Amino acid sequence: MSLPLLFASFLSLAAGDELAPLSVWGVELPVTDVAAAERRYADGLGFRTVLGGGEVARLEKDGLALVLVRSDAPPATEGAANVHVNLETDDLAAALERALAAGFDAPATEPFAIPIGRALTLVDPDGHRLNLIDLEGDQGRGAGLALFNVGIDLEAGADWEFVERLGLTVLTRAYVPDALPIARAGAAELVLHREARAPRAANTRSPALLLAADDLAAVQPALAARAFADAAATPRPTPFGRRLALRAPSLVRVDVLERSPAQAAYERLCGLAGRWEGKSSQGWTAEIEIEVIARGSAVLERSNFEAHPGETMLTLFAMDGPRLRLTHYCVAGNQPRLEATAIGADELGFTFVDGGNLASRDVGHMDEAVLRFAGPDEFSSRWSYFQAGQTRWMEEIHYRREPR
C-alpha cells in the first residue's frame, strides 16, 4: 500500500468508519462444466445441492456454500496464491477411494505428514485443489467427511494481517511456522499459509473466498477506508447477493456478498423449483411449474388454474438491488409489481409497488400476496385483488410438490 493511500485510510478510520461484522459464507469455483462438477462434489465429497442446473450451482456442506460457476478461462497457475477447502476424515483410504471414483485426481496416494496429523491432496479436472485431513489422536469427528476449514495460500512475506482489518479474529500466533488460524465467523474457520510461489494470475479459473455482509451499502465505506475497495464501486448482482470484489494480498480472490433477509427469501424461492399440484380453498385445482432461469437470477412460475381454463399466467421473482420483487402477468391484462415487505421464518408477504397497463391503482389488479412455507414440499399462496379503492382477498391455494 502506498503512503498516501495508507495515510488516507488512517484518516478515514480515525473519523469513525466502523466495519460491520463480516462472516465466511462460502467458496466459489469457476468450472468448465457446472453439471459435471456438481455431480463430482456431491458423489465424491458429500456436498448437497441447494440450487443446480445451468451455468451456476450452489452446493452446501456443514454450512459452507460451494458455488460453481461456468468459466472458459484457463486454469490457475500451479503454485499461485489460492483458496481451498480442507475436509476432515478418520479414514483417508475410504475417502480417497470415493473421491477418485467420482473423478478427482490425487498427485500422491500416500498420506503426507502435517503438524496436526496426516493429509492427502485432491485435484479436480478444473485444477482446483483441496485437502483430506486425518487428525492425530482421537480429535476427529468420525469416518465420514466433514468440513475442517478453508485455507488461503499467500506468497512468502505477504500481509496476512488483512484478515484483522476485515474484522476477523486471529485464534493464536503460536501455531506452526507460516500458518495463521482465524476464528470461525459464519460457516468456517480460516487458516492462512505462506506457501504460494506467485500471486494469482488475472483471468484464470481461480477460487474465491466469499464473505457475507447484511448490508453492502453499510460496509462499503469502511472497506474503502481500509483500502479493500473503492467507495464508488458498484456491487455486481449475482444469484446469491450483490457482490463486491476486494483487494487482497497476492491478488487472492476475496469478495463480499450482501446476504440480507430478502436474499435468503429469494434463495428459498429457488428451492421451490419443480412441478406442483394445488387445490384452492374454494375446491378448484391448479398446476404450476417453477423454474430457476437466467443463470440463477430469476425464478419463473407458470400457473394453470382450473378457474381460468386454457390460460397460463406467469409470476417472475427477482432481486432488484437489495429488494425482492415479483412481477405478475395476469389474465386481467396487466402486470402488477410487488415487493417483499414482510419476511418471516416461514412466511413471505408482498405489497403493491406499481405495474404495467395500470393507468391508476384503482384499475383492477392483484395487489398483495402472502406465501406460507410448510416444508420443502408444501407451501400455500394467497393474493388480494384491488379495484376502485376496495381490497378483496382471494381464496388460498395449497400446493404439494409432485414426485420427482
Residue pairs with C-beta under 8 A, 6 or more apart in sequence:
1 9
1 227
5 227
6 227
9 225
9 226
9 227
12 224
12 225
13 225
13 226
17 221
17 222
17 225
18 222
19 166
19 167
19 219
19 222
19 223
19 226
20 167
20 213
20 214
20 215
20 218
20 219
20 222
21 167
21 185
22 166
22 167
22 168
22 185
22 211
22 212
22 213
22 219
22 256
23 185
23 186
23 187
23 211
23 212
24 64
24 150
24 184
24 185
24 186
24 187
24 188
24 189
24 190
24 209
24 210
24 211
24 212
25 64
25 65
25 186
25 187
25 210
25 211
25 212
25 257
25 259
26 58
26 64
26 65
26 66
26 67
26 187
26 210
27 64
27 65
27 66
27 67
27 83
27 84
27 85
27 150
27 207
27 208
27 209
27 210
28 67
28 68
28 69
28 207
28 208
28 210
28 253
28 255
29 37
29 66
29 67
29 68
29 69
29 124
29 126
29 128
29 205
29 207
30 69
30 70
30 71
30 73
30 126
30 205
30 206
30 207
31 37
31 68
31 69
31 70
31 71
31 124
31 126
31 128
31 205
32 70
32 71
32 72
32 125
32 126
32 205
33 70
34 53
34 54
34 55
34 56
34 57
34 68
34 69
34 70
35 52
35 53
35 57
36 103
36 125
37 57
37 68
37 124
37 126
38 49
38 52
38 57
38 59
38 68
39 102
40 102
40 103
40 104
40 124
40 125
41 47
41 59
41 66
41 68
41 102
41 124
42 48
42 49
42 59
43 98
43 101
43 102
44 98
44 99
44 100
44 101
44 102
44 103
44 104
45 61
45 87
45 98
45 99
45 102
45 130
45 145
46 61
46 144
46 145
47 59
47 60
47 61
47 66
48 59
48 60
48 61
49 57
49 58
49 59
50 58
50 59
50 60
50 65
50 267
50 270
50 271
51 57
51 58
51 239
51 267
51 270
51 271
51 273
51 292
51 296
52 58
53 292
54 292
54 293
54 295
54 296
55 69
55 70
55 295
55 296
56 67
56 68
56 69
56 70
56 239
56 295
56 296
57 67
57 68
58 65
58 66
58 67
58 68
58 239
58 240
58 267
58 296
59 65
59 66
59 67
59 68
60 66
61 145
61 147
62 146
62 147
62 187
62 188
63 147
63 186
63 187
63 188
64 85
64 147
64 150
64 187
64 188
65 187
65 210
65 240
66 85
67 210
67 240
71 205
73 203
73 204
73 205
74 203
74 204
74 205
75 126
75 127
75 204
75 205
76 82
76 127
76 128
76 200
76 201
76 204
76 205
76 206
76 207
77 198
77 201
77 204
78 127
79 196
79 197
79 198
80 196
80 197
80 198
80 199
80 200
80 201
80 204
80 206
81 152
81 153
81 154
81 155
81 158
81 196
81 198
81 199
81 200
81 249
81 250
81 251
81 252
82 129
82 152
82 153
82 196
82 200
82 206
82 207
82 252
83 150
83 151
83 152
83 153
83 206
83 207
83 208
83 209
83 252
83 253
83 254
84 128
84 129
84 130
84 131
84 150
84 151
84 153
84 207
85 130
85 131
85 147
85 150
85 151
86 130
86 131
86 133
86 147
86 148
86 149
86 150
86 151
86 191
87 95
87 130
87 131
87 132
87 133
87 145
87 146
87 147
87 148
88 132
88 133
88 134
88 135
88 140
88 141
88 145
88 146
88 147
88 148
89 95
89 132
89 133
89 134
89 140
89 143
89 144
89 145
89 146
90 134
90 135
90 140
90 141
90 142
90 143
91 134
91 143
92 111
92 118
92 120
92 132
92 134
94 143
95 120
95 132
95 145
96 106
96 109
96 120
96 122
96 132
99 106
99 122
99 132
100 106
103 124
103 125
104 122
104 123
104 124
105 122
105 123
105 124
105 125
106 120
106 121
106 122
106 123
107 121
107 123
108 120
108 121
109 120
111 118
111 119
111 120
111 134
112 118
112 119
112 120
114 133
115 176
115 179
116 133
116 135
116 136
116 139
117 133
117 134
117 135
117 136
117 139
118 133
118 134
118 136
119 131
119 132
119 133
119 134
120 131
120 132
121 129
121 130
121 131
121 132
122 129
122 130
122 131
122 132
123 129
124 130
126 205
127 205
128 205
128 207
131 151
132 145
133 148
134 140
147 187
147 188
149 181
149 188
149 189
149 190
149 191
150 188
150 189
150 190
150 191
150 209
151 190
151 191
151 192
151 193
152 160
152 190
152 191
152 192
152 193
152 209
152 252
153 193
153 194
153 195
153 196
153 250
153 252
154 160
154 192
154 193
154 194
154 195
154 196
154 249
154 250
154 252
155 194
155 196
155 197
155 198
155 199
155 249
155 250
156 178
156 194
156 195
156 196
157 194
158 194
158 196
158 249
158 250
159 249
160 180
160 192
160 194
160 249
162 228
162 248
162 249
163 170
163 180
163 182
163 190
163 192
164 170
165 226
165 228
166 211
166 226
166 228
168 182
168 183
168 185
168 190
169 182
169 183
169 185
170 180
170 181
170 182
170 183
171 181
171 182
171 183
171 189
172 181
173 180
175 181
178 193
178 194
178 195
179 191
179 192
179 193
180 191
180 192
181 189
181 190
181 191
181 192
182 189
182 190
182 191
182 192
183 189
186 211
186 212
190 209
196 250
199 250
199 251
199 252
200 206
200 250
200 251
200 252
200 253
201 251
202 251
206 252
206 253
207 253
208 253
208 254
208 255
209 252
209 253
209 254
209 255
210 240
210 255
210 256
210 257
211 254
211 255
211 256
211 257
212 241
212 256
212 257
212 258
212 259
213 219
213 256
213 257
213 258
213 259
214 258
214 259
214 260
215 258
215 260
215 322
216 235
216 242
216 244
216 256
216 258
216 322
217 322
219 256
220 229
220 231
220 233
220 235
220 244
221 231
223 229
223 244
223 246
223 256
224 230
224 231
227 247
228 246
228 247
228 248
229 244
229 245
229 246
229 247
233 244
233 245
235 242
235 243
235 244
235 258
236 242
236 243
236 244
236 245
237 243
237 297
237 319
237 321
238 257
238 296
238 297
239 270
239 295
239 296
239 297
240 257
240 259
240 263
240 267
240 296
241 257
241 258
241 259
241 260
241 263
241 319
242 257
242 258
242 319
242 321
242 322
243 255
243 256
243 257
243 258
244 255
244 256
245 253
245 254
245 255
246 254
246 255
246 256
248 254
258 322
260 322
261 343
262 319
262 322
262 323
262 324
262 340
262 343
263 319
263 324
264 343
265 324
265 340
265 343
265 348
266 299
266 317
266 318
266 319
266 324
268 348
268 373
269 290
269 299
269 317
270 292
270 296
270 299
271 376
272 290
272 299
272 379
273 290
273 291
273 292
273 299
274 289
274 290
274 401
274 402
274 404
275 287
275 288
275 289
275 290
275 401
275 402
276 287
276 288
276 289
276 290
276 399
276 400
276 401
276 402
277 285
277 286
277 287
277 399
277 400
277 402
278 285
278 286
278 287
278 288
278 397
278 398
278 399
278 400
279 285
279 286
279 397
279 398
280 286
280 305
280 307
280 395
280 396
280 397
280 398
281 395
281 396
281 397
281 398
282 307
282 395
284 305
284 306
284 307
285 305
285 306
286 303
286 304
286 305
286 306
286 397
286 399
287 303
287 304
288 301
288 302
288 303
288 304
288 399
289 301
289 302
290 299
290 300
290 301
290 302
291 299
291 300
291 302
292 298
292 299
292 300
293 299
293 300
297 318
297 319
298 316
298 317
298 318
299 316
299 317
299 318
300 314
300 315
300 316
300 317
301 314
301 315
301 316
301 317
302 312
302 313
302 314
303 312
303 313
303 314
303 315
304 311
304 312
305 311
305 313
308 331
311 331
313 328
313 329
313 330
313 331
314 328
314 329
315 326
315 327
315 328
315 329
316 326
316 327
316 329
317 324
317 325
317 326
318 324
318 325
318 326
319 325
323 339
323 340
324 339
324 340
324 343
325 337
325 338
325 339
325 340
325 353
326 337
326 338
326 340
326 350
326 369
327 335
327 336
327 337
327 338
328 335
328 336
328 337
328 338
328 366
328 369
329 335
330 336
330 365
330 366
332 364
332 365
332 366
333 357
334 355
334 356
334 357
334 358
334 363
334 365
335 355
335 356
335 357
336 352
336 354
336 355
336 358
336 365
336 366
336 367
337 352
337 353
337 354
337 355
337 356
338 350
338 351
338 352
338 353
338 366
338 367
338 368
338 369
339 350
339 351
339 353
340 348
340 349
340 350
341 349
341 350
341 351
342 348
342 349
343 349
346 372
346 373
346 374
347 370
347 371
347 372
347 373
348 370
348 371
348 372
348 373
349 368
349 369
349 370
349 371
350 368
350 369
350 370
351 367
351 368
352 361
352 365
352 367
352 368
352 386
355 365
357 363
358 365
361 386
362 386
362 387
362 388
362 389
363 387
364 385
364 386
364 387
364 388
365 385
365 386
365 387
366 383
366 384
366 385
366 386
367 383
367 384
367 385
367 386
367 391
368 383
368 384
368 386
368 391
369 381
369 382
369 383
369 384
370 381
370 382
370 383
371 379
371 380
371 381
372 379
372 380
372 381
373 379
374 380
376 401
377 400
377 401
378 398
378 399
378 400
378 401
379 399
380 396
380 397
380 398
380 399
381 396
381 397
381 399
382 393
382 394
382 395
382 396
382 397
383 393
383 394
384 391
384 392
384 393
384 394
385 391
385 392
385 393
385 394
386 392
